[in-house]
Amino acid sequence: MMGLGDPVFWGRLGAGFGAGAVCGFLYFQGLWWQSLLLVDGRPGRALLLTAGRLVLLGGALALAGRAGALPLLAMTLGILMARKAVMRRVGRSAR
């Protein structure tokens, strides 16, 4: 069993958070690109982008879930922080 003093424990948490931040950034940036594609009248590409976003995030969350509850929670935190960063950045460019 891993404890707080185990470096593998912190490595899994860090990896989960980092992977969540990257996946979250790609997911929410892809959401922005999808909205631009829909406005430009390209629903086919928007649909492909949606499928890719869902597969990427779902697969990453499934892998994190296999590593345990805490890495999954760390990944979720990374996704939420990436969402905030992307929305802040997109909010400035959308004005």
C-alpha positions as a Markdown table, in Angstrom:
| # | Residue | x | y | z |
|---|---|---|---|---|
| 1 | Met | 0.0 | 0.0 | 0.0 |
| 2 | Met | 1.2 | 3.5 | -0.9 |
| 3 | Gly | 1.4 | 6.3 | 1.6 |
| 4 | Leu | 2.1 | 10.0 | 1.6 |
| 5 | Gly | 5.9 | 9.3 | 1.9 |
| 6 | Asp | 6.0 | 7.1 | -1.2 |
| 7 | Pro | 7.4 | 8.9 | -4.3 |
| 8 | Val | 5.3 | 6.6 | -6.5 |
| 9 | Phe | 2.2 | 8.0 | -4.9 |
| 10 | Trp | 3.2 | 11.6 | -5.7 |
| 11 | Gly | 4.3 | 10.6 | -9.2 |
| 12 | Arg | 0.9 | 9.1 | -10.0 |
| 13 | Leu | -0.8 | 12.2 | -8.6 |
| 14 | Gly | 1.5 | 14.5 | -10.6 |
| 15 | Ala | 1.0 | 12.4 | -13.8 |
| 16 | Gly | -2.7 | 12.5 | -13.3 |
| 17 | Phe | -2.8 | 16.2 | -12.9 |
| 18 | Gly | -0.5 | 16.9 | -15.8 |
| 19 | Ala | -2.4 | 14.5 | -18.1 |
| 20 | Gly | -5.6 | 16.2 | -17.0 |
| 21 | Ala | -4.3 | 19.6 | -17.7 |
| 22 | Val | -3.1 | 18.6 | -21.2 |
| 23 | Cys | -6.3 | 16.7 | -22.1 |
| 24 | Gly | -8.5 | 19.5 | -20.6 |
| 25 | Phe | -6.6 | 22.1 | -22.6 |
| 26 | Leu | -7.1 | 20.1 | -25.8 |
| 27 | Tyr | -10.7 | 19.4 | -25.0 |
| 28 | Phe | -11.8 | 22.9 | -24.3 |
| 29 | Gln | -9.6 | 24.5 | -27.0 |
| 30 | Gly | -11.3 | 21.9 | -29.4 |
| 31 | Leu | -14.7 | 23.1 | -28.1 |
| 32 | Trp | -13.7 | 26.7 | -29.2 |
| 33 | Trp | -12.5 | 25.5 | -32.6 |
| 34 | Gln | -15.7 | 23.5 | -33.0 |
| 35 | Ser | -17.8 | 26.6 | -32.4 |
| 36 | Leu | -15.8 | 28.4 | -35.0 |
| 37 | Leu | -16.3 | 25.5 | -37.5 |
| 38 | Leu | -20.1 | 25.6 | -36.9 |
| 39 | Val | -20.2 | 29.4 | -37.4 |
| 40 | Asp | -18.3 | 28.9 | -40.7 |
| 41 | Gly | -20.8 | 26.3 | -41.8 |
| 42 | Arg | -18.7 | 23.2 | -41.6 |
| 43 | Pro | -20.7 | 20.8 | -39.5 |
| 44 | Gly | -18.9 | 17.7 | -40.8 |
| 45 | Arg | -15.6 | 18.8 | -39.4 |
| 46 | Ala | -17.2 | 20.0 | -36.2 |
| 47 | Leu | -18.7 | 16.5 | -35.7 |
| 48 | Leu | -15.4 | 14.8 | -36.3 |
| 49 | Leu | -13.8 | 17.2 | -33.8 |
| 50 | Thr | -16.5 | 16.4 | -31.3 |
| 51 | Ala | -15.9 | 12.7 | -31.6 |
| 52 | Gly | -12.1 | 13.1 | -31.3 |
| 53 | Arg | -12.5 | 15.3 | -28.2 |
| 54 | Leu | -14.8 | 12.8 | -26.5 |
| 55 | Val | -12.6 | 9.8 | -27.4 |
| 56 | Leu | -9.5 | 11.5 | -26.1 |
| 57 | Leu | -11.0 | 12.6 | -22.8 |
| 58 | Gly | -12.9 | 9.4 | -22.2 |
| 59 | Gly | -9.9 | 7.3 | -22.9 |
| 60 | Ala | -7.7 | 9.4 | -20.6 |
| 61 | Leu | -10.2 | 9.3 | -17.8 |
| 62 | Ala | -10.6 | 5.5 | -18.2 |
| 63 | Leu | -6.8 | 5.0 | -17.9 |
| 64 | Ala | -6.6 | 7.3 | -14.9 |
| 65 | Gly | -9.4 | 5.4 | -13.3 |
| 66 | Arg | -7.5 | 2.2 | -13.7 |
| 67 | Ala | -4.6 | 3.8 | -11.8 |
| 68 | Gly | -6.9 | 4.5 | -8.8 |
| 69 | Ala | -9.3 | 7.0 | -7.3 |
| 70 | Leu | -6.7 | 9.6 | -6.4 |
| 71 | Pro | -5.0 | 9.8 | -9.8 |
| 72 | Leu | -8.5 | 10.1 | -11.3 |
| 73 | Leu | -9.3 | 13.0 | -9.0 |
| 74 | Ala | -6.0 | 14.7 | -9.8 |
| 75 | Met | -6.8 | 14.4 | -13.5 |
| 76 | Thr | -10.2 | 15.9 | -12.9 |
| 77 | Leu | -8.6 | 18.8 | -11.1 |
| 78 | Gly | -6.2 | 19.3 | -14.0 |
| 79 | Ile | -9.1 | 19.3 | -16.5 |
| 80 | Leu | -11.0 | 21.9 | -14.5 |
| 81 | Met | -7.9 | 24.1 | -14.2 |
| 82 | Ala | -7.3 | 23.8 | -17.9 |
| 83 | Arg | -11.0 | 24.7 | -18.5 |
| 84 | Lys | -10.5 | 27.9 | -16.5 |
| 85 | Ala | -7.4 | 28.8 | -18.4 |
| 86 | Val | -8.9 | 28.2 | -21.8 |
| 87 | Met | -12.1 | 30.0 | -21.0 |
| 88 | Arg | -10.2 | 33.0 | -19.7 |
| 89 | Arg | -8.1 | 33.1 | -22.9 |
| 90 | Val | -11.0 | 32.6 | -25.2 |
| 91 | Gly | -13.1 | 35.1 | -23.3 |
| 92 | Arg | -10.6 | 37.8 | -24.1 |
| 93 | Ser | -10.5 | 37.0 | -27.8 |
| 94 | Ala | -14.2 | 36.7 | -28.2 |
| 95 | Arg | -14.9 | 40.2 | -27.0 |
